[in-house]
Amino acid sequence: MENILALCLLVFFVSLRSSLVEANIFNSMLLQWGAQHSGFLGTGDDATLILDQITGSGIESKESFLFGSFEMQIKLVPGNSAGTVTAYYLYSNGEKHDEIDFEFLGNVSGQPYVIHTNIYTGGEGGREQQFYPWFDPTADFHNYTIHWNPTQVVWYVDSIPIRVFRNYLSNGIPYPNKQAMRVYSSIWNADSWATRGGLDKIDWTKAPFIARLRRFTPMACQYNGPVSIRQCSAPTPGNWWNSPANSKLSSVQQRKMDSVRNKYMIYDYCKNFKRYNGLMPGECLMPQY
């Protein structure tokens, strides 16, 4: 009897993992805007986003989620991509929205991209941290993951954590834990600010600018109304992202993140004392891990 139960559990978890990992962009996402400038390729596991002088483009997930792990492999615009932004992010509707961002700020040829991260809670953002990549993000696909659970938000690049935003609600610090979010990816004209503060504009002679996506993997809790607030935060085996192992970074992960931040971080709002006149946001005064 015990062997049969163990076998059933094994089959269940393998099938669950398979159904999550084998997500397909075409089946999971919709063309949001600039439909004529984006499309799904092959078997639907690949997509392109295109920006030209007419418009950019974007896609969004068909479902909304509350907590989980969201992976996308992205190959950024090569060459002179100054003024362009390719984005991969979670976003809720409403005036006081929540949002978790990866934004990739384009560059003049020979200059590095900037990995721009931010988080909004209740419509309030301004929590920017920026990094130079330690690889060429245009030469091949790299995995960008947002892991969001009731305890922390972690941004990963190729499985290496680069940033953590922890839940300090008990200290009066807002945290995104009740608003469902969809997953979005887009490319757009941001030459008013994206490259060197807007000094480098888009060179439209280099258009179209093309970003490529593949293997979107939403291993997450689908939102089905207010009841999901409790269900998606429950520490059940199905909600593996809420497990104690995912409540904080391991010591190995902490060392990897510290190494990246020491070598490649170029901006941290928590160190911009002039911006806040010394009155730093509450989360900046709390332990990072």
Secondary structure by P-SEA (a helix, b strand, c coil): caaaaaaaaaaaaaaaaaaaaaccccccccccccccccccccccccbbbbbcccccccccccccccbbbbbbbbbccccccccbbbbbbbbbbcccccccbbbbbbbcccbbbbbcccccccccccbbbbbbbccccccbbbbbbbbbcccbbbbbccccccbbbbbcccccccccccbbbbbbccccccccccccccccccccccccbbbbbccccccbbbbcccccccccccccccccccccccccccaaaaaaaaaaaaccccccccccccccccccccccccccc
